């Protein structure tokens, strides 16, 4: 919605669920929400395995580094709940009447999206590095596909969160178009002057002057009337 307040129309407008779900920003949030589920779901369910029959305890498949699995799960959960929160914010954004509140929401979206892009970048580098150092035993090979999926979708999440941050930055730069609230009173050019009064508005013009009504019919001494003498 170009030319609107931080990318949305006037407050109080009706919400069309179909149009909302078709918006690129909504599709991006749903996509990264699914990616977060894939990452932390893969790590929780299949990246804790037995190294071999001699080691029955469950170990993190990423080079037996518990920190790698814990970090991947933490980032996935943060992204999961963050997507839900901002999905709700986007849904009710048009109902926010205060321009300041809209600005805060956009700035929060910008900061959170940039922060998540950084976290996913660290997660991708961390998991990929630990996976390269992992010695695939018979037990670890069972969770290899899940480990690769976690690394792959961590990389894809970086791209989507960067795009979300750029869209939030675009909405912030768009700001508020005050012509929404004064489309008839003010011209589009800031240097334009205020419009004058329209013709026939009751304001007298200086170009033409007319004598007051009935002034021509008045005479000093009307016919048929004499001033009495005292």
C-alpha positions as CSV (number, residue, x, y, z in Angstrom):
1,X,0.0,0.0,0.0
2,X,2.1,2.8,-1.3
3,X,1.4,6.3,0.0
4,X,-0.1,5.0,3.2
5,X,1.0,5.2,6.9
6,X,4.0,2.8,7.3
7,X,2.7,0.6,4.5
8,X,-0.9,0.3,5.6
9,X,-4.1,2.3,4.9
10,X,-6.1,4.4,7.3
11,X,-6.9,3.0,10.7
12,X,-10.2,1.2,11.1
13,X,-10.3,-0.4,7.7
14,X,-11.8,-3.8,7.2
15,X,-9.4,-6.8,7.2
16,X,-9.7,-9.1,4.3
17,X,-8.2,-12.5,5.4
18,X,-7.7,-13.6,1.8
19,X,-5.8,-10.5,0.8
20,X,-3.8,-10.6,4.0
21,X,-2.7,-14.2,3.4
22,X,-1.6,-13.3,-0.1
23,X,0.6,-10.5,1.0
24,X,4.4,-11.2,0.4
25,X,5.2,-10.3,4.0
26,X,2.7,-12.8,5.3
27,X,4.0,-15.5,3.0
28,X,7.6,-14.8,4.2
29,X,6.6,-15.1,7.8
30,X,4.7,-18.4,7.3
31,X,7.7,-19.8,5.3
32,X,10.3,-18.9,7.9
33,X,7.9,-20.2,10.6
34,X,7.9,-23.6,8.8
35,X,11.7,-23.5,8.5
36,X,12.1,-22.9,12.2
37,X,10.0,-26.0,12.9
38,X,12.2,-28.0,10.5
39,X,15.4,-26.9,12.2
40,X,14.6,-27.4,15.9
41,X,12.3,-30.4,15.1
42,X,15.1,-32.2,13.3
43,X,17.6,-31.5,16.0
44,X,15.3,-32.6,18.8
45,X,14.0,-35.7,17.2
46,X,16.9,-37.1,15.2
47,X,20.2,-35.3,16.1
48,X,20.6,-37.0,19.5
49,X,21.7,-40.5,18.7
50,X,23.9,-43.3,20.1
51,X,27.4,-43.1,18.8
52,X,27.7,-46.9,18.8
53,X,26.7,-50.0,20.8
54,X,29.5,-49.3,23.3
55,X,28.1,-45.8,24.1
56,X,24.4,-46.2,24.9
57,X,24.0,-42.6,26.0
58,X,22.5,-40.0,23.5
59,X,25.0,-37.6,22.0
60,X,24.6,-34.6,19.8
61,X,25.4,-35.6,16.3
62,X,27.3,-32.4,15.6
63,X,30.7,-33.5,16.7
64,X,29.3,-34.6,20.0
65,X,29.0,-30.9,20.8
66,X,26.0,-30.3,23.0
67,X,26.3,-26.5,22.5
68,X,25.7,-26.9,18.8
69,X,22.4,-28.8,19.3
70,X,21.3,-26.5,22.1
71,X,22.0,-23.4,20.0
72,X,20.1,-24.7,17.0
73,X,17.1,-25.5,19.1
74,X,17.1,-22.1,20.9
75,X,17.3,-20.1,17.7
76,X,14.6,-22.2,16.1
77,X,12.3,-21.7,19.1
78,X,12.9,-17.9,19.1
79,X,12.1,-17.7,15.4
80,X,9.0,-19.9,15.9
81,X,7.4,-17.7,18.6
82,X,8.7,-14.5,16.9
83,X,6.9,-15.4,13.7
84,X,3.7,-15.9,15.6
85,X,4.0,-12.6,17.4
86,X,4.7,-10.5,14.3
87,X,2.0,-12.4,12.3
88,X,-0.5,-11.1,14.8
89,X,1.0,-7.6,14.7
90,X,0.7,-7.6,10.9
91,X,-2.9,-8.8,11.1
92,X,-4.0,-5.9,13.4
93,X,-1.5,-3.3,12.1
94,X,-4.2,-1.5,10.2
95,X,-6.3,-1.2,13.3
96,X,-3.5,0.9,15.0
97,X,-4.7,4.5,14.9
98,X,-1.6,6.1,16.5
99,X,1.2,6.9,14.0
100,X,3.7,6.7,16.9
101,X,2.5,3.1,17.7
102,X,2.8,2.1,14.1
103,X,6.3,3.5,14.0
104,X,7.3,1.5,17.1
105,X,5.8,-1.7,15.6
106,X,7.8,-1.2,12.4
107,X,11.0,-0.4,14.3
108,X,10.5,-3.5,16.5
109,X,10.0,-5.6,13.3
110,X,13.1,-4.2,11.8
111,X,15.3,-4.8,14.9
112,X,13.9,-8.3,15.5
113,X,14.3,-9.4,11.8
114,X,17.9,-8.1,11.7
115,X,18.7,-9.8,15.0
116,X,17.2,-13.2,13.8
117,X,19.1,-13.0,10.5
118,X,22.3,-12.6,12.6
119,X,21.4,-15.5,14.9
120,X,20.6,-17.8,11.9
121,X,23.9,-16.8,10.3
122,X,25.7,-17.9,13.5
123,X,23.7,-21.1,13.7
124,X,24.5,-22.0,10.1
125,X,28.2,-21.4,10.5
126,X,28.3,-23.2,13.9
127,X,26.4,-26.3,12.8
128,X,28.2,-26.5,9.4
129,X,31.6,-26.3,11.1
130,X,30.7,-28.9,13.7
131,X,29.3,-31.2,11.1
132,X,32.5,-31.1,9.1
133,X,34.4,-32.2,12.1
134,X,32.0,-35.1,12.8
135,X,33.2,-38.6,12.4
136,X,30.3,-40.6,11.0
137,X,29.9,-43.8,12.9
138,X,27.2,-46.3,12.3
139,X,25.0,-44.7,14.9
140,X,25.7,-41.1,13.7
141,X,24.9,-42.0,10.1
142,X,21.2,-42.6,11.2
143,X,20.8,-38.9,11.9
144,X,22.9,-37.5,9.0
145,X,19.9,-36.5,6.9
146,X,18.4,-34.6,9.9
147,X,21.7,-32.8,10.5
148,X,22.0,-31.7,6.9
149,X,18.3,-30.5,6.9
150,X,19.0,-28.4,10.0
151,X,22.0,-26.8,8.3
152,X,20.2,-26.2,5.0
153,X,17.1,-24.6,6.5
154,X,19.3,-22.5,8.7
155,X,20.9,-21.0,5.6
156,X,17.5,-20.4,4.0
157,X,16.3,-18.7,7.2
158,X,19.1,-16.2,6.9
159,X,17.8,-15.1,3.5
160,X,14.2,-14.8,4.5
161,X,14.9,-12.9,7.7
162,X,17.1,-10.5,5.7
163,X,14.3,-9.9,3.3
164,X,11.9,-9.3,6.2
165,X,14.3,-6.7,7.6
166,X,14.6,-5.0,4.3
167,X,10.8,-4.8,4.0
168,X,10.5,-3.4,7.5
169,X,13.2,-0.8,6.6
170,X,11.2,0.1,3.5
171,X,8.0,0.6,5.5
172,X,9.9,2.8,8.0
173,X,11.3,5.0,5.2
174,X,7.8,5.2,3.8
175,X,6.6,6.7,7.0
176,X,3.3,8.6,7.0
177,X,1.8,10.3,4.0
178,X,-0.1,13.2,5.5
179,X,-2.0,13.7,2.2
180,X,-4.2,10.8,3.5
181,X,-5.6,13.2,6.1
182,X,-5.7,16.4,4.0
183,X,-6.3,15.4,0.4
184,X,-8.7,18.3,-0.3
185,X,-7.3,21.0,1.9
186,X,-3.6,21.0,0.8
187,X,-1.9,20.8,-2.5
188,X,0.6,18.1,-3.3
189,X,3.4,20.6,-3.8
190,X,4.8,21.9,-0.5
191,X,5.4,25.3,-2.0
192,X,1.9,25.6,-3.4
193,X,-0.3,28.3,-1.9
194,X,-3.6,27.6,-0.2
195,X,-6.6,27.6,-2.6
196,X,-8.7,30.7,-2.7
197,X,-12.4,31.0,-2.0
198,X,-14.6,29.7,-4.8
199,X,-16.9,32.0,-6.8
200,X,-20.3,32.7,-5.3
201,X,-19.1,32.1,-1.7
202,X,-20.5,35.3,-0.4
203,X,-17.3,37.3,-0.4
204,X,-17.4,40.6,-2.1
205,X,-15.1,41.2,-5.0
206,X,-13.0,44.3,-5.3
207,X,-13.3,44.4,-9.1
208,X,-17.0,45.2,-9.4
209,X,-19.0,47.3,-7.0
210,X,-22.7,47.6,-6.9
211,X,-24.7,50.1,-5.1
212,X,-26.9,49.0,-2.2
213,X,-30.3,47.7,-3.1
214,X,-33.2,50.3,-3.4
215,X,-30.7,53.1,-3.3
216,X,-31.6,54.3,-6.8
217,X,-35.3,54.5,-6.1
218,X,-34.9,56.8,-3.1
219,X,-35.4,60.5,-3.8
220,X,-35.0,63.5,-1.5
221,X,-38.6,64.6,-2.0
222,X,-41.0,61.8,-3.2
223,X,-43.8,62.9,-5.5
224,X,-47.0,63.8,-3.7
225,X,-45.4,64.7,-0.5
226,X,-44.6,68.2,0.7
227,X,-42.6,69.2,3.7
228,X,-45.0,71.0,6.0
229,X,-44.1,74.6,6.8
230,X,-43.9,75.6,10.5
